[in-house]
Amino acid sequence: MDFGEQYFVVLPDQQSAATAADRLPPDATPLMSHRSGRPFLAGRIVPGQFLTAEAGDTLLAVAGICSATQADLDAQARRITDPAQLDELSLRWSGSYHLIASVGGRLRIQGTASGLRRICHTRLDGLTLAADRADLLARLTGSEADLGVLALRLLAPLPHPLSERSVWRGVDTVPPGSWLSVPADGRGASVHTWWRPPRPELPLDDAATALRAELTGAVDARLAVTTRLTGDFSGGLDSTSLLALAAQETPVVGFTMANDDQADDDLYWAETAAAELPHLRHVVFGSHQIPGNFEGLAGIRAVTDEPNLALLSAPRLHATRELATGHGSTLHLDGLGGDQMLTGTFAYYHGLLRRQPLEALRRLRTIRLLSRMDVGASLRTLLDGSSYRSWLTAEVDALASGRARRRNNVFDWDAPMGLPDWLTPEARESALAELRAAAEQARPLDPGRGRHRDLVTIQDTGLLIRSMHQLSAQPGYQGSSPFLDDRVVAACLAARPEDRATPWELKPLIKRAMVGVLPPRMLERRTKADGSMIAAEGFAKHRLELDSLWQTSRLAELGLVDPAPLRELSRRPYTATTHGVRMLAALSVELWARDRLA
C-alpha cells in the first residue's frame, strides 16, 4: 500500500511500540528518538519542512511549513514542562504544520484547526500509536475497512460529526482544533481542545488589515522554504491575491487556464492583474492541455487514506503538477479554501434576524430578488429555533420515511442528506443506524447556527484539500493552500459575519485586504465562473468510461451499491441536480475501493 510522499507515526517510549516501528514501510526512516533510544517519530518527511528541538526530557518537532526558526523552537523546548503549555504555541507561527511533543514521556500530537493536517490514533498491544494517516495505522494493526462507514460516505454531504469518522476499523481521528494526549506509559489517550474560533466582531476595515498581515505571513513562510514557487493564477480573488503577494519582490510563475466557456471571464481578470505584477511570469494554457472532467479516472492510484471527492480531480492535479514542475516548481500555491474563508454562510442570518431584525429583513429581501427563494420555506427555517440535535433527528426521520422537509437549506444547520437509489437495502439500514446513533448525541461546533455551519464547511474543505495534496505530491513537489492556515482562518472568522456574507458584493473582505496589492479594476470584480459547462461536456465525453466502471463495481462486490441506477445515470444528459454530489460521492468511493481495497 502506498502512503504517499509524506507521513509519520508517533510512538510512546515503550518497547512494544518500538517493535511496531519495524512494520513501517521500507521507505520510512527514524526521525527522532526518545532519550532511551527508542523511536519517537518515524516516517517520511519533506526535506526542509521538519524542525526539531531537545532540552532535558522535552522533545519538540514541527512538521510542515512553519515560520519558526531553530532558535524559536529551542527556546520553547527549554520552557515547556507540561504538554498543555503548547496551547500558547499553536497560533504563534505562520504556516501549516503538525506540532508534536514529548515532555517527560507524555505525548502531545496535534494538527490544524481546519483539518487540513489531521491526526489519527489507534491501539496496538494496549499502547496508543498516532499518525497523520489512518491507513498507516491500519497497516500497523492489520485492521480492515469499515463497510458501515463506507456506506455512510455514499450519503454525501455528511453531517457533523460523521464526516470525521475513519473508514478503518479501530482507527479514530482527532477533531480539528484538538490535540491528542498520551500518558508516559502509552496506555490510553485523551483529546483536548486547543483552538476556538475568535469572536466575530471586527469591522470590515480592521478585519481586512488583519487578514492582509496573515496572508503576507503565510506567503512569506512558503517563500522561506523554496526559491521555485509557482501557483494557480485563475483571475479569481483567492489565488490571484496569493500570487500577487508572493510576486511583490520575488520571481514567481502563475498559471491560468483558458477555455471555451463564454461565461468564464477568469482569463481577462488574470491578464488584468498580471499586467501590474512585474515579478510574475504569467503562463496561459488551454483546457485541452489537461484532462477534462471525468477523464482518466479508471486505474488511478488512490493514495489518499480515505475516499474523497478529490479523487475525481486526480488526473487534472497530476497534469497541473507536470506543468508546474516543467517550470521548475517545488511548491505550488493554490487559492483553495478561499471561497469558504471569505464568503461565509447565509445561515448567519438566523442569528442576525434575532439581533437586528430590520437589517436581516433588508438583506433577505435582496436574496429573494436575486435567487427567487421560497419565502414560506425560508421563513419557516429562519424562525425555527430548534437545536442541532433536534434538527439532525428530524432529518434522519425524514430520510427513513422518504418524505422531504420543506425548508430553505441556505439558512439551516446544514445541507440535507439523501439516500441514493443505488444503496443496497443492507447499506441503507447500516447508514440509517449510524445516523440515528449520531443524532442521539449530536452537539454542534457552536451554539449559533451560522458559526456552526461555517466551521463544518471549513473542516470539510480542509479534508478535501488534504486529499488533493496527498494526490498531487511527488518527490521535490507539493501543493500548498495558505487560506487553510490556522492564523488565516482565525483572521477571516474574526470579521463580522454580516460583512463576510453579504448579498451585495463578492468577497468584500479580500477586496479590502488587497487594496494596493491588486489593481483597482481587479477589486471591482463581481463575477465568478462556476465550471458547469465544462463539467457537462466532460461527462458527455466520458460517460461510457463511467458506465464501464459500474459494470465491474467493487462497491457492488462489497454489497454496498446496486450499479444499475448508476449505469442509468451515465446514459442520461448531465445536470447539476441529477448528477450532483451524491453521484460524485459514489464515484469517489468506488475509485478508492477499487485501488485501496483490492
C-alpha positions in Angstrom: 0.0 0.0 0.0 1.3 3.4 -1.0 1.3 6.1 1.8 2.4 9.0 -0.4 5.2 11.4 -0.2 4.8 12.4 3.5 3.7 10.5 6.6 4.7 10.0 10.1 3.9 7.9 13.2 4.4 8.9 16.8 5.4 6.2 19.3 5.4 6.1 23.1 8.6 5.3 24.9 7.8 1.6 25.3 9.5 -1.5 23.8 6.4 -2.9 22.2 5.8 0.4 20.4 9.4 0.3 19.2 8.7 -3.1 17.8 5.7 -1.7 15.9 8.2 0.6 14.0 9.6 -2.5 12.3 6.2 -2.8 10.5 6.5 0.6 8.8 7.0 0.8 5.0 10.6 0.3 3.7 10.9 4.0 2.8 10.2 5.1 6.4 13.2 6.4 8.3 13.8 7.3 12.0 13.1 11.0 12.5 13.6 11.5 16.2 14.3 9.2 19.3 13.3 9.2 22.9 16.2 9.6 25.4 16.0 5.8 25.9 17.0 5.4 22.2 13.6 4.0 21.3 11.9 5.7 18.3 9.7 8.7 19.0 9.0 9.8 15.4 9.4 7.8 12.2 8.2 8.2 8.6 8.9 10.2 5.6 9.1 14.0 5.7 9.6 16.7 3.0 13.2 18.0 3.2 13.4 21.4 4.7 10.0 21.1 6.4 10.9 19.4 9.6 12.3 21.2 12.7 13.2 19.6 16.0 14.5 20.7 19.4 15.5 18.9 22.6 16.0 20.2 26.1 16.2 17.8 29.1 13.3 15.4 28.8 11.4 17.6 26.4 11.3 16.8 22.7 9.6 19.2 20.2 9.0 18.7 16.4 7.3 20.8 13.8 6.4 19.0 10.5 5.2 21.2 7.7 5.6 24.8 6.6 6.3 27.0 9.7 7.8 30.4 10.2 9.5 29.2 13.4 13.3 29.4 13.5 15.6 26.8 15.2 16.2 29.4 17.9 12.4 29.8 18.4 11.9 26.0 18.9 15.0 25.6 21.1 13.6 28.4 23.4 10.3 26.7 23.7 11.8 23.3 24.4 13.7 24.8 27.3 10.5 26.4 28.6 8.0 23.6 28.4 7.4 21.4 31.5 3.8 20.2 30.6 2.3 19.3 27.2 -0.7 21.6 27.9 1.7 24.6 27.7 1.9 24.1 24.0 -1.5 25.8 23.6 0.4 29.0 23.7 2.5 27.9 20.6 -0.4 26.8 18.5 -1.0 30.2 16.8 2.4 31.7 17.4 3.9 30.9 14.0 2.6 31.4 10.4 2.2 28.4 8.1 0.6 25.0 8.1 2.1 22.3 10.3 1.8 19.5 12.8 3.1 20.1 16.3 4.5 17.0 18.2 6.0 16.9 21.6 7.2 14.5 24.3 7.5 16.1 27.8 8.8 13.6 30.4 7.4 10.8 28.2 3.9 12.4 28.0 3.0 12.9 24.3 1.1 15.7 22.6 0.2 15.4 18.9 -1.9 18.0 17.0 -2.8 19.0 13.5 -4.6 22.2 12.3 -8.0 23.8 13.1 -9.2 23.3 9.5 -8.5 19.5 9.4 -6.0 20.1 6.6 -3.4 18.5 8.8 -5.0 15.6 10.6 -4.1 13.3 13.5 -5.4 9.7 13.8 -4.7 7.2 16.5 -5.2 3.5 17.3 -4.1 0.9 19.9 -1.6 -1.9 19.4 -0.9 -4.3 22.2 -2.6 -1.8 24.6 -0.4 1.1 23.5 -1.6 4.2 21.7 0.0 5.0 18.4 -0.7 8.2 16.5 -0.1 9.2 12.9 -1.1 11.7 10.2 -2.6 9.0 8.1 -5.3 6.5 9.1 -4.3 3.8 6.6 -0.7 3.8 8.0 -2.2 2.9 11.4 -4.4 0.3 9.8 -1.3 -1.3 8.3 0.5 -1.4 11.7 -2.5 -3.1 13.3 -3.8 -5.2 10.4 -7.2 -3.6 10.5 -9.6 -3.6 7.6 -12.0 -1.0 6.2 -15.3 -0.5 8.0 -18.1 -1.2 5.4 -20.6 0.7 7.6 -18.6 3.9 7.3 -18.1 3.3 3.6 -21.9 3.1 3.3 -22.1 6.4 5.2 -19.7 8.0 2.7 -22.3 7.4 0.0 -24.7 9.8 1.7 -22.7 13.0 1.0 -22.9 15.6 2.3 -22.4 14.0 5.7 -23.4 16.0 8.8 -21.1 16.7 11.7 -19.6 14.6 13.4 -20.0 11.7 10.9 -17.7 13.3 8.4 -14.8 12.8 10.8 -15.2 9.1 11.1 -12.3 7.0 9.9 -13.1 4.3 7.3 -10.6 1.9 9.0 -11.7 -0.3 12.0 -10.1 0.6 15.2 -8.6 3.9 14.0 -10.0 7.1 15.4 -9.5 10.7 14.3 -8.8 13.7 16.5 -11.3 16.5 15.8 -9.8 19.6 14.1 -8.6 22.1 16.6 -7.9 19.4 19.3 -4.8 17.6 20.4 -4.1 14.0 21.4 -2.6 13.4 24.8 -0.9 10.1 25.5 0.5 9.3 29.0 4.1 8.2 29.5 3.2 4.5 29.8 1.5 4.8 26.4 -1.8 3.2 27.6 -4.9 5.2 26.8 -5.3 8.6 25.3 -7.5 11.7 25.7 -8.4 14.5 23.4 -8.3 18.2 24.4 -9.3 21.4 22.6 -6.6 23.9 21.8 -8.4 26.1 19.2 -11.6 28.1 19.5 -12.8 30.5 16.8 -12.4 34.2 17.6 -15.3 36.3 18.4 -16.8 37.5 15.1 -16.9 41.2 15.9 -14.2 43.1 13.9 -15.5 45.7 11.5 -14.6 45.1 7.8 -11.6 47.5 7.7 -10.0 46.1 10.8 -10.6 42.5 9.7 -9.1 43.3 6.3 -6.0 44.7 7.8 -5.5 41.6 10.0 -6.2 39.3 7.0 -3.6 41.0 4.8 -1.0 40.7 7.5 -1.8 37.0 8.0 -1.8 36.2 4.3 1.5 38.0 3.9 3.0 35.9 6.7 1.6 32.8 5.2 3.1 33.5 1.8 6.4 34.6 3.3 6.6 31.2 5.2 6.3 29.5 1.8 9.0 31.7 0.2 11.3 30.8 3.1 11.3 27.1 2.0 11.6 27.4 -1.8 13.1 29.7 -4.4 11.0 28.0 -7.1 7.4 28.9 -6.3 4.5 28.5 -8.7 0.8 28.9 -8.2 -2.6 29.0 -9.7 -3.4 32.4 -11.1 -7.0 31.9 -12.1 -8.1 35.5 -12.1 -10.3 34.8 -9.1 -9.7 36.9 -6.0 -8.3 34.0 -3.9 -5.4 32.5 -5.9 -4.6 35.8 -7.6 -4.2 37.6 -4.3 -1.7 35.0 -3.0 0.4 35.1 -6.1 0.3 38.9 -6.1 1.7 38.9 -2.5 4.4 36.4 -3.5 5.4 38.4 -6.5 6.0 41.7 -4.7 9.8 41.2 -4.8 10.3 37.5 -5.8 10.0 36.0 -9.2 7.1 33.5 -9.4 5.2 31.7 -12.1 1.4 31.8 -12.3 -0.8 29.5 -14.4 -4.1 30.4 -15.9 -6.3 28.0 -17.9 -8.2 29.3 -20.9 -11.3 27.6 -22.0 -14.2 28.0 -24.5 -16.9 28.8 -21.9 -18.0 32.3 -22.9 -19.4 32.9 -19.4 -15.9 32.3 -17.9 -14.0 35.6 -17.7 -11.2 34.4 -15.5 -8.6 34.9 -18.2 -9.5 38.5 -18.6 -9.1 39.2 -14.9 -5.9 37.2 -14.7 -4.4 39.3 -17.5 -5.6 42.4 -15.8 -3.7 41.5 -12.6 -0.6 40.1 -14.4 -0.1 43.4 -16.3 0.8 45.2 -13.0 2.9 42.5 -11.4 6.4 42.8 -12.9 7.9 39.8 -11.0 5.1 37.4 -12.1 5.7 35.2 -15.2 2.2 34.6 -16.5 1.7 31.2 -18.3 -1.6 30.6 -20.0 -2.5 27.1 -21.1 -5.5 25.7 -22.9 -8.1 23.4 -21.3 -7.2 20.8 -23.9 -3.7 20.5 -22.3 -5.0 18.8 -19.2 -7.6 16.0 -18.8 -11.2 17.1 -18.9 -13.8 16.4 -16.2 -14.4 12.7 -15.7 -11.4 11.8 -17.9 -8.8 9.2 -17.0 -10.4 8.0 -13.8 -10.1 4.3 -14.4 -7.0 2.8 -12.8 -5.9 5.9 -10.9 -3.7 5.3 -7.8 -5.8 6.3 -4.9 -3.0 7.3 -2.5 -5.5 9.1 -0.1 -6.1 7.4 3.2 -9.9 7.8 2.8 -12.4 8.1 0.0 -12.8 11.7 -1.0 -14.2 13.8 -3.9 -10.6 14.9 -4.5 -10.1 11.6 -6.3 -12.2 12.9 -9.2 -9.6 15.6 -9.7 -6.6 13.3 -9.7 -5.8 13.3 -13.4 -6.1 17.1 -13.5 -4.0 17.5 -10.4 -1.3 15.3 -11.9 -1.4 17.4 -15.2 -1.1 20.6 -13.3 1.8 19.2 -11.4 3.6 18.4 -14.7 3.0 21.9 -15.9 4.4 23.3 -12.6 7.4 21.1 -12.4 8.1 21.8 -16.0 8.7 25.4 -14.9 11.0 24.2 -12.1 8.4 24.3 -9.3 9.0 22.7 -5.9 6.0 24.3 -4.2 2.7 25.3 -5.8 0.3 27.7 -4.2 -3.5 27.5 -4.7 -6.4 29.5 -3.6 -8.4 26.5 -2.3 -10.4 27.3 0.8 -10.7 30.9 -0.2 -14.4 30.6 -1.0 -15.2 29.2 2.4 -12.9 31.6 4.3 -14.0 34.8 2.5 -17.7 34.3 1.8 -19.2 32.8 4.9 -22.7 31.3 5.1 -26.1 33.0 5.0 -27.1 30.7 7.9 -25.7 33.6 10.0 -28.9 35.4 9.2 -30.7 33.1 11.5 -29.0 34.9 14.4 -29.0 38.3 12.7 -32.8 38.2 12.5 -32.9 38.0 16.3 -30.2 40.7 16.9 -31.0 43.1 14.1 -34.4 42.2 12.6 -34.7 45.2 10.2 -31.2 44.7 8.8 -31.8 41.0 8.4 -35.1 41.6 6.5 -33.4 44.1 4.2 -30.8 41.5 3.3 -33.3 38.7 2.9 -35.3 40.8 0.5 -32.3 41.2 -1.7 -31.5 37.5 -1.6 -35.1 36.8 -2.5 -34.9 39.1 -5.6 -31.6 37.5 -6.7 -32.5 33.9 -6.1 -36.3 33.6 -6.2 -36.2 31.8 -2.9 -39.2 30.1 -1.5 -40.4 32.7 1.0 -42.5 30.2 3.1 -39.7 27.6 3.4 -37.2 30.4 4.2 -39.3 31.9 6.9 -40.1 28.5 8.4 -36.3 27.8 8.6 -35.3 31.2 9.9 -38.0 31.3 12.6 -37.3 27.7 13.8 -35.1 27.8 16.9 -34.7 24.0 17.3 -31.3 22.7 18.5 -28.8 20.9 16.3 -29.7 17.6 17.8 -33.4 18.1 17.1 -32.6 19.2 13.5 -30.5 16.1 12.8 -33.0 13.8 14.4 -35.8 15.3 12.2 -33.5 14.9 9.1 -32.8 11.3 9.9 -36.6 10.6 10.4 -37.4 12.3 7.1 -34.7 10.3 5.4 -36.0 7.0 6.7 -39.6 7.8 5.8 -38.8 9.2 2.4 -40.7 12.5 3.0 -39.0 15.8 2.2 -38.9 18.6 4.8 -39.9 22.0 3.4 -37.0 24.2 4.5 -34.5 26.5 2.9 -31.2 24.8 3.2 -29.3 28.1 2.9 -30.4 29.2 6.4 -30.4 25.8 8.0 -27.9 24.0 10.3 -26.5 22.1 7.3 -27.4 20.8 3.8 -29.9 18.0 3.6 -28.8 14.4 3.2 -30.3 11.9 0.8 -30.5 8.1 0.5 -29.3 7.4 -3.1 -31.3 4.9 -5.2 -28.2 2.8 -5.6 -27.7 1.9 -2.0 -28.4 -1.8 -1.3 -31.0 -2.5 1.5 -28.2 -3.6 3.8 -26.2 -0.5 3.2 -29.3 1.7 3.6 -30.1 0.2 7.0 -26.5 0.3 8.1 -26.3 4.0 7.2 -29.5 4.8 9.0 -28.4 3.1 12.1 -25.2 5.1 12.1 -27.2 8.3 11.6 -29.6 7.5 14.4 -26.8 6.8 16.8 -25.1 10.1 15.9 -28.3 12.1 16.2 -28.8 10.9 19.8 -25.6 12.5 21.0 -25.2 15.3 18.4 -23.6 18.5 19.5 -22.9 21.5 17.2 -19.5 23.0 16.8 -21.0 26.3 18.0 -24.4 27.2 19.6 -25.1 29.6 16.7 -26.4 28.1 13.5 -24.2 30.3 11.3 -20.9 29.8 13.1 -21.6 26.0 13.3 -22.2 25.8 9.6 -19.2 27.9 8.9 -16.9 25.7 10.9 -18.3 22.5 9.4 -17.8 23.9 5.9 -14.2 24.8 6.7 -13.4 21.4 8.2 -15.0 19.6 5.3 -12.9 21.7 2.9 -9.8 21.0 4.9 -10.3 17.3 4.5 -11.0 17.7 0.8 -7.8 19.7 0.2 -5.8 17.4 2.4 -6.7 14.6 0.0 -5.8 16.8 -3.0 -2.4 17.4 -1.5 -1.9 13.7 -1.0 -2.7 13.0 -4.6 -0.5 15.7 -6.1 2.6 15.3 -4.1 5.7 13.8 -5.5 9.4 13.9 -4.6 10.5 17.5 -4.7 7.0 18.9 -5.3 3.9 19.6 -3.2 0.8 21.8 -3.2 0.1 24.4 -0.6 -3.2 26.1 0.5 -2.5 29.2 2.6 -6.2 30.0 3.1 -6.4 27.0 5.4 -3.5 28.1 7.7 -4.7 28.5 11.3 -3.8 32.2 11.6 -5.5 33.0 8.2 -8.6 31.1 9.3 -8.7 33.0 12.6 -8.4 36.3 10.8 -11.3 35.6 8.5 -13.6 34.3 11.2 -12.9 37.4 13.3 -14.8 39.6 10.8 -18.4 40.4 11.5 -20.4 37.7 9.6 -22.7 40.2 8.0 -19.6 41.7 6.4 -18.4 38.4 5.0 -21.8 37.0 3.9 -23.4 39.9 2.0 -25.7 39.6 -1.0 -24.4 42.9 -2.5 -20.7 42.2 -3.1 -18.4 39.3 -3.9 -15.8 38.7 -1.2 -15.6 42.2 0.3 -13.1 41.0 3.0 -10.3 40.1 0.5 -11.1 43.1 -1.7 -10.5 45.4 1.2 -7.4 43.5 2.3 -5.8 43.6 -1.2 -6.1 47.4 -1.8 -2.7 48.5 -3.0 -1.7 44.9 -3.9 -4.1 44.1 -6.7 -5.0 46.5 -9.5 -8.1 48.7 -8.6 -10.0 47.3 -11.5 -9.5 43.7 -10.1 -11.1 44.8 -6.9 -14.3 45.7 -8.8 -14.9 42.1 -10.0 -18.4 40.9 -9.3 -18.4 37.7 -11.3 -17.4 34.1 -10.6 -17.1 31.2 -13.1 -18.9 28.0 -12.0 -17.5 25.5 -14.4 -20.9 23.8 -15.1 -20.5 23.8 -18.8 -17.1 22.2 -18.6 -18.4 19.5 -16.2 -21.3 18.8 -18.6 -19.0 18.5 -21.6 -16.7 16.2 -19.7 -19.5 13.9 -18.6 -20.9 13.6 -22.1 -17.5 12.7 -23.5 -16.6 10.1 -20.9 -19.9 8.6 -19.9 -19.0 5.3 -21.4 -15.9 5.1 -19.3 -18.0 5.7 -16.2 -20.5 3.1 -17.3 -17.7 0.6 -17.6 -16.6 1.3 -14.0 -20.0 0.4 -12.7 -20.1 -2.8 -14.8 -17.2 -4.0 -12.7 -18.0 -2.2 -9.5 -16.0 -3.1 -6.3 -18.7 -1.5 -4.2 -21.2 -3.9 -5.7 -18.9 -6.8 -4.8 -18.8 -5.5 -1.2 -22.7 -5.4 -1.1 -22.9 -1.6 -0.8 -24.4 -0.5 -4.1 -26.7 -1.7 -6.9 -24.9 -0.4 -10.1 -28.0 -0.4 -12.2 -29.2 3.2 -11.2 -25.6 4.5 -11.6 -25.3 3.0 -15.0 -28.6 4.6 -16.0 -27.2 8.0 -14.8 -24.3 7.5 -17.1 -26.6 7.3 -20.1 -28.6 10.5 -19.2 -27.6 14.1 -20.1 -25.6 15.8 -17.3 -27.4 18.2 -14.9 -26.2 19.5 -11.6 -29.3 18.1 -9.9 -29.3 14.5 -11.2 -25.5 14.1 -11.4 -24.7 16.1 -8.3 -22.7 15.4 -5.1 -24.3 12.0 -4.4 -23.3 10.6 -7.7 -19.8 12.1 -7.4 -19.5 10.7 -3.8 -20.4 7.2 -5.1 -17.8 7.5 -7.9 -15.1 8.7 -5.5 -15.8 5.8 -3.0 -15.8 3.4 -5.9 -12.4 4.6 -7.2 -10.9 4.5 -3.8 -12.2 1.0 -3.0 -11.0 -0.4 -6.4 -7.4 0.6 -5.5 -7.1 0.5 -1.7 -9.3 -2.5 -1.0 -8.2 -4.6 -4.0 
